[in-house]
Structure formats: structure tokens, C-alpha cells
Amino acid sequence: MFEGNQVSQLEPYGGDYFSFVIIGIALSDYFTISTNTFANEIRTSQVVGTLESLLVTPTSIITILLSSYVYKLFSTSFRIFFYILVGIYLFDMSIQSVNIIALSLAFLLTLLPFFGIGLVSAAFIIVFKQGNPIGGLMIMSSGLLGGVMYPVTVLPGWLKPFSVILPITHGLEAIRQILLNGAGIIDVHNQLLFLAILSIVSLATGFVSIYYGLKVAKNEGSLLHY
């Protein structure tokens, strides 16, 4: 559909839609697992009946949740690496000289806000023993408004303020500029600063939520309920 066409909204990303969208798909995989893994792990432990057994061990709840996250993070990274290789060698995806430090920092700061949101989702499961509306809402809004499949510049004016507050919007912008335009830390410092602020707020909220959720469940004696 886009081959041979000049789309002005894609010019800041080199004009190639395939390169634009494959980065969006890759990063959306990461934010999906970061948002859902913790809640899914807690819910599975509730249903199977192992949650209380895990919590009485000396291991902290954060360590337990991270253990379930690491494998999915690595398996997703392997899949994304495959995506990029296919894009480069079969579909002429153009990657500029990459600043590894800038890319690593942008990736980490994009992941951390969703890590915090995932902890909030897990706390919701602990307290309410229900589905995960927080994760679902974040995934839906990020997919529609975060620039995954299309630039946020094509959104109606009244939706753009909602796009601006989403971490994936700034993460994708930074990572695309680094990969497709060879940008460095200075070039994407505004996006990195915003992501750093979101990371601090999100992680603080996540840690407080998970420990408060456990406290509520223990006081109510509902850890074994599902």
C-alpha cells in the first residue's frame, strides 16, 4: 500500500513504513508482557493454590514476580531479534549506525513504566480476585494512541493530549529516532527525561500497590480465595 508513495507523516522516520511499523510491533510485545505477566502469575498461583506457600518463604514478592518475568523477557527478545533480522534481510529494512548506549537507555526507560503498571495490575488481582482491567486498558490505549501502527501525528487533535501521557509514545519516538535516524542521547533527551519521570512515578506506585494489596489480603484472610 505504501511502496512508492511519499507520506509526509513518515518523513521524520526515513519515509519507510515497514521500518516504522516493525519497531512498533516489536516494542508492543515488550509492553504487553511487562503489563500482563505479573498479574497472570498471581492469578495462576491463586487458582492453583500456591500463592500463600510462595509468600511464606523468605523470598520477597518482587523477586517471585521477577522470576516469572525474566524468562518471558528473554524469549520475547529472541523473537524481536528474529523480527529485525527478517526485516533487514528480506524486506530491506534500513537501520542506521546505532548508538548502543542511547538505545539501551531508551529501551530500559520505556520498559520501566510498564513494569510499574504490571505491579499495580498484580495488586488488583490480589485484592479483588478478578480480571486485569488496568493492563487491558493500558494495552488498548497504547495500541490505539501510542504510535504503534501509525504516527501519532495522524490522530485527531482532541486525542493527541491522551497520546502524550502514554509512555509508549515517547519510547517509540526515541527508539525509532535512534534506529532509523542514528540519533544519540542528546537528540532524544526530551523523550528520555519524560520516560524517567514516568518510570519513577510508575515504579513507586507499583511497589506501594503490591505491598498494600498483600497487606489487605492478609488482614482479610483472603490469600487462599480465588
Residue pairs with C-beta under 8 A, 6 or more apart in sequence:
2 10
2 17
2 18
6 15
7 15
7 17
9 150
9 151
9 153
9 154
10 16
10 17
10 20
10 151
12 151
12 177
12 181
13 19
13 20
13 151
13 176
13 177
13 180
13 181
14 20
14 94
14 180
14 181
16 93
16 94
16 180
18 87
18 91
18 92
18 93
19 87
19 93
19 94
19 95
19 179
19 180
20 151
20 176
20 180
21 148
21 149
22 83
22 84
22 87
22 93
23 172
23 175
23 176
23 179
23 180
24 147
24 148
24 149
24 172
25 83
25 148
25 149
26 80
26 83
26 84
27 110
27 148
27 168
27 171
27 172
27 175
28 142
28 143
28 148
28 168
29 76
29 79
29 80
30 73
30 76
30 80
30 110
30 111
30 114
31 110
31 111
31 114
31 138
31 139
31 142
31 167
31 168
32 139
33 69
33 72
33 73
33 76
34 69
34 111
34 114
34 115
34 117
34 118
35 114
35 117
35 118
35 121
35 135
35 138
35 139
36 118
36 121
36 132
36 135
36 139
37 65
37 68
37 69
37 72
37 118
38 65
38 68
38 69
38 118
38 119
38 121
38 122
39 118
39 121
39 122
39 124
39 125
39 132
39 135
40 132
41 64
41 65
41 68
41 122
42 51
42 65
42 122
42 125
42 126
43 125
43 132
43 226
45 51
45 54
46 125
46 129
46 225
46 226
47 226
49 224
51 223
51 224
52 223
52 224
54 64
55 61
55 214
55 223
61 210
61 211
61 214
62 207
62 210
65 119
65 122
65 210
69 118
84 93
84 95
87 93
88 95
94 180
95 179
95 180
96 179
96 180
96 181
96 182
97 182
98 178
98 179
98 182
99 178
99 182
99 183
99 184
99 185
101 185
102 174
102 178
102 183
102 184
102 185
102 187
102 188
103 175
103 178
103 179
105 185
105 192
106 171
106 174
106 175
106 178
106 188
106 191
106 192
106 195
107 171
107 175
109 171
109 192
109 195
109 196
109 199
110 167
110 168
110 170
110 171
110 172
110 174
110 175
110 195
112 195
112 198
112 199
112 202
112 203
113 167
113 195
113 198
113 199
113 201
113 202
113 203
114 138
114 167
114 168
114 202
115 202
115 203
115 206
116 199
116 201
116 202
116 203
116 204
116 205
116 206
116 207
117 134
117 135
117 138
117 202
117 206
118 135
118 206
119 203
119 205
119 206
119 207
119 209
119 210
120 134
120 205
120 206
120 209
120 210
121 132
121 134
121 135
122 210
122 213
123 206
123 209
123 210
123 212
123 213
123 214
124 130
124 132
124 133
124 134
124 209
124 213
125 132
126 210
126 213
126 214
126 216
126 217
126 223
127 213
127 216
127 217
129 222
129 225
129 226
141 162
141 166
142 148
142 166
142 168
143 149
145 152
145 155
145 159
145 162
145 163
145 166
145 169
146 152
146 163
146 166
146 168
146 169
146 172
147 163
147 168
147 169
147 172
147 173
148 168
148 172
152 160
152 163
152 169
155 163
163 169
167 195
167 198
167 199
167 202
170 191
170 194
170 195
170 198
171 191
171 195
173 188
173 191
174 183
174 188
174 191
174 192
174 195
177 183
177 187
177 188
178 184
178 188
181 187
185 192
217 223
